[in-house]
Amino acid sequence: MAADSNKQTSLHCLYYWAKQTPDKVYLTQPFPDGTTEDITWKQAADQVSRMSAHLATLGLPERSNAVSYTHLTLPTSDLV
């Protein structure tokens, strides 16, 4: 069965919504002390980009259990 080249990944969807609604709340993170932190779509996309860049510097072997999407070309410059 051939892969669907039009299928968007979760990462594509994250960057789409970060571009369309950057300041809208993506999720609310609760903490044990009862406080919460709202994370916007733009902040979530930034965190994902930074973690991916960090993982890429670790020199992990191919097919490691750590996931990195640095091989994808995404419009991150459009988010700023």
TIZA-617913 format. One record per residue: residue in one letter; chain; x, y negated, z negated of N, C-alpha, C, O, CB in turn. Coordinates in nm, 3 decimals, padded with zeros to 5 digits. Glycine has a CB too. Layout:
<pts>
+------+------+---------+---------+---------+---------+---------+---------+---------+---------+---------+---------+---------+---------+---------+---------+---------+
| code | unit |    n_c1 |    n_c2 |    n_c3 |   ca_c1 |   ca_c2 |   ca_c3 |    c_c1 |    c_c2 |    c_c3 |    o_c1 |    o_c2 |    o_c3 |   cb_c1 |   cb_c2 |   cb_c3 |
+------+------+---------+---------+---------+---------+---------+---------+---------+---------+---------+---------+---------+---------+---------+---------+---------+
|    a |    A |       X |       Y |       Z |       X |       Y |       Z |       X |       Y |       Z |       X |       Y |       Z |       X |       Y |       Z |
...
+------+------+---------+---------+---------+---------+---------+---------+---------+---------+---------+---------+---------+---------+---------+---------+---------+
</pts>
This chain:
<pts>
+------+------+---------+---------+---------+---------+---------+---------+---------+---------+---------+---------+---------+---------+---------+---------+---------+
| code | unit |    n_c1 |    n_c2 |    n_c3 |   ca_c1 |   ca_c2 |   ca_c3 |    c_c1 |    c_c2 |    c_c3 |    o_c1 |    o_c2 |    o_c3 |   cb_c1 |   cb_c2 |   cb_c3 |
+------+------+---------+---------+---------+---------+---------+---------+---------+---------+---------+---------+---------+---------+---------+---------+---------+
|    m |    A |  00.085 |  00.118 |  00.000 |  00.000 |  00.000 |  00.000 |  00.089 | -00.124 |  00.000 |  00.179 | -00.134 | -00.083 | -00.096 |  00.000 | -00.122 |
|    a |    A |  00.066 | -00.215 |  00.089 |  00.145 | -00.337 |  00.100 |  00.103 | -00.438 | -00.006 | -00.014 | -00.445 | -00.044 |  00.131 | -00.398 |  00.241 |
|    a |    A |  00.199 | -00.516 | -00.053 |  00.170 | -00.620 | -00.151 |  00.097 | -00.735 | -00.082 |  00.124 | -00.765 |  00.035 |  00.300 | -00.671 | -00.219 |
|    d |    A |  00.008 | -00.799 | -00.154 | -00.066 | -00.913 | -00.102 |  00.021 | -01.038 | -00.114 |  00.045 | -01.085 | -00.225 | -00.202 | -00.932 | -00.178 |
|    s |    A |  00.070 | -01.090 | -00.003 |  00.161 | -01.206 | -00.006 |  00.090 | -01.333 | -00.049 |  00.156 | -01.431 | -00.083 |  00.224 | -01.226 |  00.131 |
|    n |    A | -00.043 | -01.335 | -00.050 | -00.118 | -01.453 | -00.092 | -00.150 | -01.451 | -00.241 | -00.199 | -01.550 | -00.295 | -00.246 | -01.464 | -00.013 |
|    k |    A | -00.122 | -01.341 | -00.308 | -00.153 | -01.330 | -00.449 | -00.061 | -01.420 | -00.530 |  00.061 | -01.417 | -00.514 | -00.140 | -01.183 | -00.496 |
|    q |    A | -00.120 | -01.500 | -00.616 | -00.044 | -01.590 | -00.701 | -00.012 | -01.522 | -00.834 | -00.096 | -01.451 | -00.889 | -00.122 | -01.721 | -00.723 |
|    t |    A |  00.107 | -01.545 | -00.883 |  00.146 | -01.490 | -01.012 |  00.094 | -01.580 | -01.124 |  00.045 | -01.690 | -01.100 |  00.300 | -01.475 | -01.021 |
|    s |    A |  00.105 | -01.532 | -01.246 |  00.070 | -01.613 | -01.363 |  00.154 | -01.739 | -01.367 |  00.106 | -01.845 | -01.407 |  00.087 | -01.533 | -01.493 |
|    l |    A |  00.280 | -01.727 | -01.326 |  00.368 | -01.843 | -01.326 |  00.322 | -01.948 | -01.226 |  00.323 | -02.067 | -01.256 |  00.511 | -01.800 | -01.293 |
|    h |    A |  00.280 | -01.904 | -01.107 |  00.227 | -01.999 | -01.009 |  00.104 | -02.071 | -01.067 |  00.088 | -02.192 | -01.051 |  00.189 | -01.926 | -00.877 |
|    c |    A |  00.019 | -01.996 | -01.134 | -00.101 | -02.056 | -01.192 | -00.065 | -02.156 | -01.302 | -00.126 | -02.263 | -01.310 | -00.193 | -01.947 | -01.249 |
|    l |    A |  00.032 | -02.122 | -01.385 |  00.076 | -02.215 | -01.490 |  00.122 | -02.347 | -01.429 |  00.082 | -02.454 | -01.474 |  00.190 | -02.152 | -01.574 |
|    y |    A |  00.207 | -02.340 | -01.327 |  00.258 | -02.463 | -01.265 |  00.148 | -02.538 | -01.190 |  00.151 | -02.661 | -01.184 |  00.372 | -02.430 | -01.170 |
|    y |    A |  00.052 | -02.467 | -01.135 | -00.061 | -02.533 | -01.070 | -00.136 | -02.619 | -01.170 | -00.162 | -02.737 | -01.146 | -00.156 | -02.428 | -01.005 |
|    w |    A | -00.172 | -02.558 | -01.285 | -00.251 | -02.633 | -01.384 | -00.167 | -02.740 | -01.452 | -00.220 | -02.844 | -01.492 | -00.308 | -02.538 | -01.488 |
|    a |    A | -00.037 | -02.717 | -01.466 |  00.049 | -02.820 | -01.523 |  00.053 | -02.943 | -01.432 |  00.063 | -03.056 | -01.480 |  00.192 | -02.766 | -01.544 |
|    k |    A |  00.045 | -02.921 | -01.303 |  00.045 | -03.032 | -01.208 | -00.093 | -03.099 | -01.202 | -00.103 | -03.221 | -01.196 |  00.086 | -02.984 | -01.067 |
|    q |    A | -00.199 | -03.017 | -01.204 | -00.334 | -03.071 | -01.191 | -00.383 | -03.141 | -01.319 | -00.448 | -03.246 | -01.312 | -00.430 | -02.960 | -01.154 |
|    t |    A | -00.353 | -03.083 | -01.434 | -00.403 | -03.136 | -01.561 | -00.290 | -03.134 | -01.666 | -00.301 | -03.064 | -01.766 | -00.526 | -03.053 | -01.611 |
|    p |    A | -00.184 | -03.210 | -01.644 | -00.066 | -03.201 | -01.730 | -00.092 | -03.231 | -01.878 | -00.027 | -03.173 | -01.964 |  00.037 | -03.295 | -01.680 |
|    d |    A | -00.185 | -03.319 | -01.907 | -00.206 | -03.361 | -02.046 | -00.324 | -03.291 | -02.113 | -00.356 | -03.320 | -02.229 | -00.228 | -03.509 | -02.051 |
|    k |    A | -00.387 | -03.201 | -02.042 | -00.497 | -03.124 | -02.102 | -00.439 | -03.013 | -02.189 | -00.336 | -02.954 | -02.156 | -00.591 | -03.064 | -01.991 |
|    v |    A | -00.506 | -02.985 | -02.301 | -00.456 | -02.884 | -02.394 | -00.467 | -02.745 | -02.331 | -00.575 | -02.702 | -02.289 | -00.534 | -02.889 | -02.527 |
|    y |    A | -00.354 | -02.676 | -02.326 | -00.345 | -02.539 | -02.276 | -00.380 | -02.441 | -02.387 | -00.454 | -02.345 | -02.366 | -00.204 | -02.509 | -02.220 |
|    l |    A | -00.324 | -02.465 | -02.505 | -00.354 | -02.380 | -02.620 | -00.329 | -02.457 | -02.748 | -00.257 | -02.557 | -02.750 | -00.270 | -02.250 | -02.617 |
|    t |    A | -00.391 | -02.409 | -02.854 | -00.367 | -02.464 | -02.986 | -00.299 | -02.357 | -03.068 | -00.354 | -02.249 | -03.089 | -00.500 | -02.512 | -03.054 |
|    q |    A | -00.177 | -02.388 | -03.114 | -00.096 | -02.292 | -03.190 | -00.124 | -02.309 | -03.339 | -00.093 | -02.414 | -03.395 |  00.056 | -02.311 | -03.160 |
|    p |    A | -00.182 | -02.207 | -03.403 | -00.202 | -02.215 | -03.548 | -00.076 | -02.171 | -03.623 | -00.001 | -02.087 | -03.575 | -00.323 | -02.129 | -03.591 |
|    f |    A | -00.054 | -02.228 | -03.739 |  00.058 | -02.193 | -03.824 |  00.008 | -02.140 | -03.957 | -00.105 | -02.168 | -03.997 |  00.151 | -02.314 | -03.845 |
|    p |    A |  00.091 | -02.062 | -04.028 |  00.048 | -02.001 | -04.154 |  00.000 | -02.101 | -04.259 | -00.083 | -02.067 | -04.343 |  00.159 | -01.921 | -04.210 |
|    d |    A |  00.053 | -02.224 | -04.255 |  00.013 | -02.323 | -04.356 | -00.120 | -02.390 | -04.323 | -00.165 | -02.479 | -04.395 |  00.121 | -02.429 | -04.369 |
|    g |    A | -00.184 | -02.346 | -04.214 | -00.314 | -02.401 | -04.177 | -00.308 | -02.514 | -04.077 | -00.411 | -02.557 | -04.026 | -00.384 | -02.447 | -04.297 |
|    t |    A | -00.190 | -02.564 | -04.049 | -00.177 | -02.671 | -03.949 | -00.182 | -02.610 | -03.809 | -00.165 | -02.490 | -03.791 | -00.045 | -02.750 | -03.970 |
|    t |    A | -00.205 | -02.695 | -03.714 | -00.208 | -02.651 | -03.574 | -00.129 | -02.750 | -03.490 | -00.106 | -02.864 | -03.529 | -00.354 | -02.638 | -03.522 |
|    e |    A | -00.088 | -02.702 | -03.373 | -00.020 | -02.788 | -03.275 | -00.082 | -02.764 | -03.139 | -00.090 | -02.650 | -03.093 |  00.135 | -02.760 | -03.272 |
|    d |    A | -00.127 | -02.870 | -03.076 | -00.178 | -02.859 | -02.940 | -00.061 | -02.861 | -02.843 |  00.030 | -02.943 | -02.855 | -00.278 | -02.974 | -02.908 |
|    i |    A | -00.064 | -02.770 | -02.747 |  00.039 | -02.763 | -02.644 | -00.031 | -02.786 | -02.510 | -00.124 | -02.714 | -02.474 |  00.115 | -02.626 | -02.646 |
|    t |    A |  00.015 | -02.887 | -02.437 | -00.047 | -02.920 | -02.309 |  00.007 | -02.827 | -02.200 |  00.104 | -02.755 | -02.219 | -00.020 | -03.068 | -02.272 |
|    w |    A | -00.059 | -02.831 | -02.086 | -00.013 | -02.752 | -01.971 |  00.129 | -02.791 | -01.932 |  00.211 | -02.705 | -01.902 | -00.109 | -02.771 | -01.851 |
|    k |    A |  00.157 | -02.922 | -01.932 |  00.291 | -02.968 | -01.896 |  00.395 | -02.920 | -01.996 |  00.504 | -02.877 | -01.956 |  00.294 | -03.121 | -01.886 |
|    q |    A |  00.365 | -02.925 | -02.125 |  00.458 | -02.878 | -02.227 |  00.482 | -02.728 | -02.214 |  00.595 | -02.681 | -02.228 |  00.405 | -02.911 | -02.366 |
|    a |    A |  00.377 | -02.652 | -02.187 |  00.391 | -02.506 | -02.172 |  00.479 | -02.475 | -02.052 |  00.567 | -02.388 | -02.061 |  00.252 | -02.439 | -02.156 |
|    a |    A |  00.458 | -02.543 | -01.940 |  00.539 | -02.519 | -01.820 |  00.685 | -02.556 | -01.847 |  00.775 | -02.487 | -01.801 |  00.484 | -02.601 | -01.700 |
|    d |    A |  00.707 | -02.663 | -01.921 |  00.843 | -02.702 | -01.956 |  00.910 | -02.596 | -02.043 |  01.026 | -02.562 | -02.021 |  00.843 | -02.838 | -02.028 |
|    q |    A |  00.839 | -02.544 | -02.141 |  00.895 | -02.441 | -02.229 |  00.928 | -02.314 | -02.150 |  01.033 | -02.253 | -02.172 |  00.797 | -02.409 | -02.342 |
|    v |    A |  00.840 | -02.276 | -02.058 |  00.865 | -02.158 | -01.976 |  00.988 | -02.179 | -01.888 |  01.071 | -02.089 | -01.875 |  00.741 | -02.126 | -01.888 |
|    s |    A |  01.000 | -02.296 | -01.829 |  01.116 | -02.327 | -01.743 |  01.246 | -02.323 | -01.823 |  01.346 | -02.268 | -01.777 |  01.100 | -02.465 | -01.678 |
|    r |    A |  01.244 | -02.382 | -01.943 |  01.365 | -02.384 | -02.024 |  01.404 | -02.244 | -02.071 |  01.522 | -02.211 | -02.073 |  01.346 | -02.476 | -02.144 |
|    m |    A |  01.306 | -02.162 | -02.110 |  01.338 | -02.027 | -02.154 |  01.390 | -01.944 | -02.037 |  01.483 | -01.865 | -02.055 |  01.214 | -01.959 | -02.216 |
|    s |    A |  01.333 | -01.960 | -01.921 |  01.379 | -01.888 | -01.803 |  01.523 | -01.926 | -01.769 |  01.604 | -01.839 | -01.737 |  01.287 | -01.916 | -01.684 |
|    a |    A |  01.554 | -02.054 | -01.776 |  01.690 | -02.100 | -01.749 |  01.787 | -02.042 | -01.852 |  01.898 | -02.002 | -01.817 |  01.697 | -02.254 | -01.749 |
|    h |    A |  01.746 | -02.038 | -01.976 |  01.832 | -01.981 | -02.081 |  01.856 | -01.833 | -02.056 |  01.970 | -01.786 | -02.065 |  01.768 | -02.002 | -02.220 |
|    l |    A |  01.751 | -01.758 | -02.026 |  01.767 | -01.614 | -02.001 |  01.861 | -01.589 | -01.883 |  01.938 | -01.493 | -01.884 |  01.630 | -01.550 | -01.972 |
|    a |    A |  01.856 | -01.677 | -01.784 |  01.942 | -01.661 | -01.667 |  02.090 | -01.676 | -01.704 |  02.177 | -01.618 | -01.637 |  01.905 | -01.763 | -01.559 |
|    t |    A |  02.120 | -01.753 | -01.810 |  02.259 | -01.773 | -01.850 |  02.315 | -01.656 | -01.929 |  02.436 | -01.649 | -01.951 |  02.271 | -01.899 | -01.932 |
|    l |    A |  02.231 | -01.563 | -01.972 |  02.276 | -01.454 | -02.058 |  02.344 | -01.341 | -01.983 |  02.407 | -01.254 | -02.044 |  02.160 | -01.399 | -02.134 |
|    g |    A |  02.334 | -01.341 | -01.851 |  02.398 | -01.237 | -01.772 |  02.342 | -01.098 | -01.800 |  02.416 | -01.000 | -01.800 |  02.546 | -01.237 | -01.799 |
|    l |    A |  02.214 | -01.091 | -01.824 |  02.151 | -00.962 | -01.851 |  02.153 | -00.875 | -01.727 |  02.146 | -00.926 | -01.615 |  02.006 | -00.982 | -01.901 |
|    p |    A |  02.161 | -00.743 | -01.745 |  02.160 | -00.655 | -01.628 |  02.024 | -00.659 | -01.559 |  01.921 | -00.688 | -01.621 |  02.195 | -00.511 | -01.668 |
|    e |    A |  02.026 | -00.628 | -01.429 |  01.900 | -00.621 | -01.355 |  01.804 | -00.525 | -01.424 |  01.845 | -00.426 | -01.485 |  01.925 | -00.578 | -01.210 |
|    r |    A |  01.676 | -00.557 | -01.412 |  01.569 | -00.474 | -01.467 |  01.573 | -00.467 | -01.619 |  01.524 | -00.371 | -01.679 |  01.578 | -00.335 | -01.409 |
|    s |    A |  01.631 | -00.569 | -01.683 |  01.627 | -00.577 | -01.828 |  01.483 | -00.598 | -01.872 |  01.397 | -00.635 | -01.792 |  01.718 | -00.692 | -01.881 |
|    n |    A |  01.457 | -00.574 | -01.997 |  01.322 | -00.594 | -02.049 |  01.289 | -00.741 | -02.069 |  01.173 | -00.776 | -02.093 |  01.305 | -00.521 | -02.179 |
|    a |    A |  01.388 | -00.828 | -02.059 |  01.363 | -00.971 | -02.063 |  01.317 | -01.014 | -01.924 |  01.370 | -00.968 | -01.824 |  01.490 | -01.051 | -02.108 |
|    v |    A |  01.218 | -01.102 | -01.919 |  01.163 | -01.146 | -01.792 |  01.217 | -01.283 | -01.758 |  01.220 | -01.372 | -01.843 |  01.008 | -01.148 | -01.796 |
|    s |    A |  01.262 | -01.300 | -01.635 |  01.308 | -01.429 | -01.588 |  01.253 | -01.454 | -01.449 |  01.260 | -01.367 | -01.361 |  01.463 | -01.435 | -01.588 |
|    y |    A |  01.198 | -01.572 | -01.430 |  01.140 | -01.607 | -01.300 |  01.227 | -01.708 | -01.225 |  01.176 | -01.779 | -01.138 |  01.000 | -01.663 | -01.318 |
|    t |    A |  01.355 | -01.715 | -01.256 |  01.440 | -01.816 | -01.194 |  01.458 | -01.792 | -01.046 |  01.499 | -01.883 | -00.974 |  01.574 | -01.820 | -01.261 |
|    h |    A |  01.428 | -01.672 | -00.997 |  01.444 | -01.644 | -00.855 |  01.330 | -01.703 | -00.772 |  01.339 | -01.706 | -00.649 |  01.451 | -01.494 | -00.832 |
|    l |    A |  01.224 | -01.750 | -00.837 |  01.112 | -01.809 | -00.764 |  01.139 | -01.957 | -00.739 |  01.202 | -02.024 | -00.820 |  00.981 | -01.791 | -00.842 |
|    t |    A |  01.092 | -02.005 | -00.629 |  01.102 | -02.147 | -00.599 |  00.966 | -02.208 | -00.629 |  00.869 | -02.184 | -00.558 |  01.146 | -02.173 | -00.450 |
|    l |    A |  00.961 | -02.287 | -00.734 |  00.836 | -02.347 | -00.776 |  00.852 | -02.499 | -00.779 |  00.963 | -02.549 | -00.795 |  00.792 | -02.293 | -00.913 |
|    p |    A |  00.743 | -02.571 | -00.766 |  00.749 | -02.717 | -00.759 |  00.764 | -02.782 | -00.894 |  00.681 | -02.866 | -00.931 |  00.626 | -02.770 | -00.692 |
|    t |    A |  00.867 | -02.746 | -00.972 |  00.883 | -02.804 | -01.104 |  00.910 | -02.954 | -01.099 |  00.876 | -03.026 | -01.193 |  00.994 | -02.734 | -01.178 |
|    s |    A |  00.971 | -03.002 | -00.993 |  00.999 | -03.146 | -00.982 |  00.870 | -03.226 | -00.970 |  00.869 | -03.346 | -00.998 |  01.089 | -03.174 | -00.861 |
|    d |    A |  00.761 | -03.162 | -00.929 |  00.633 | -03.231 | -00.919 |  00.569 | -03.254 | -01.056 |  00.473 | -03.331 | -01.067 |  00.537 | -03.152 | -00.831 |
|    l |    A |  00.622 | -03.190 | -01.160 |  00.562 | -03.201 | -01.291 |  00.603 | -03.326 | -01.365 |  00.535 | -03.368 | -01.458 |  00.596 | -03.082 | -01.372 |
|    v |    A |  00.711 | -03.384 | -01.326 |  00.765 | -03.500 | -01.399 |  00.695 | -03.626 | -01.359 |  00.728 | -03.733 | -01.410 |  00.915 | -03.514 | -01.375 |
+------+------+---------+---------+---------+---------+---------+---------+---------+---------+---------+---------+---------+---------+---------+---------+---------+
</pts>
